[in-house]
Amino acid sequence: MSGPSKQDLARLYKSIHGMFHDDLAKALKEAGFPRVGGRGGGTEDWTEYFRLNPEKQDEAIEILQRVTRDFDRKNGTKISKYLDDTLGKGKAPPSGPPQ
């Protein structure tokens, strides 16, 4: 989920993984963030966006946490545990698009 390259990852079926990213992209778009993925939505684009708008990084992480918890409740997954573990260890927040 972005952030550190070495972290525990939730094991998900490809279809569930895609649904999660769709939900996250939709929530970020509704909040006025850039697209996730593709032209204008890659890691470099998000890094530049956060450089120009540093106050938006915390908001993006809050959206990521909310979407993850909602997704877990709806689908019986435990993605938020992995996200909480990563964020709770004081690791740097994502510099690219929240994933």
N, C-alpha and C positions, 0 to 999 in steps of 0.2 A: 504494500500500500504506500508506495513512494517512500520517502524517508530513507533510512539507512539501507545500504545494499545487503547487509547481513542482518536478517531478522527472521523470526519464526513467521511462517505464512500459513494461513488457513487452507486446508485442502478442500477444493470445491469442484463440482462438476462444471464443465465448460459452460453449459447453459445457465447455471446459477451464477457463475462468475460474470457472464455477459449481462444478466439481469441486474446484478449489483452495480456494474459500471453504468448501465443505462439510467438507473435510479439516481446515482450520484451526479452524472452529467446533467440530468434534468434539474435537480435541485440547485446545482451551481449556476446553471443558465438562468433559472428563475430568480436567483439572487443577483444577477447582473455580472457574473464572472465570465471570463473568456471560455470558449469551447474547450473541451477536453479531447485531445488527440487530433490528428490530421493537421492540415494547414492552419496555422494560427493557434494551435492548441497543444503544441509539443512542449517538452521540458524547457527548451530555451525561451519559448514564448512566455511560459508561466514564470520562469526565473526573472525575466525582464518585467513582467507585470507586477510581481511582488517587490522588485527593486524600486519601481515607480510608485507602488501603493503598499508600503510595508504594513500599514494598519489592516489590510485586507487578509493577511495570512492567517491571523487568529480566527477571523470569520470563516475562512475556508475550512480550517480544521474543525471548527464547531459544526459546520454543515456536514463534514465527513463523519464526525462522531454521531450526529443525529441520524443521518441516513443509514449508517452501519447498525445502530441499535434498532431502528425501525425495520430494517431488512432482516435482522436476526429474529425479531418477534414474528414477523410475517412468514418467514421461511424456515424457522427452526435451526438456523445456522448459529455459529459462535464466532463470527468475524470480529465483533467488538472486543472480545477478549484479547485477540492478537493486536488490535489497534491500541487498546489501553496499555498492554504490556510495552509496546514500542514507545508510546508517548510518555508513559510513566517512568521509563528508565532515563528520562532527561535527555533523550536523543534529540537531535536537531529536527525541527519540523520539516516537512517536505519543501524542497526548493522548486520542484516541478509541479505538474498538475496533480492534485490530490487523486489518489487511486486506491 
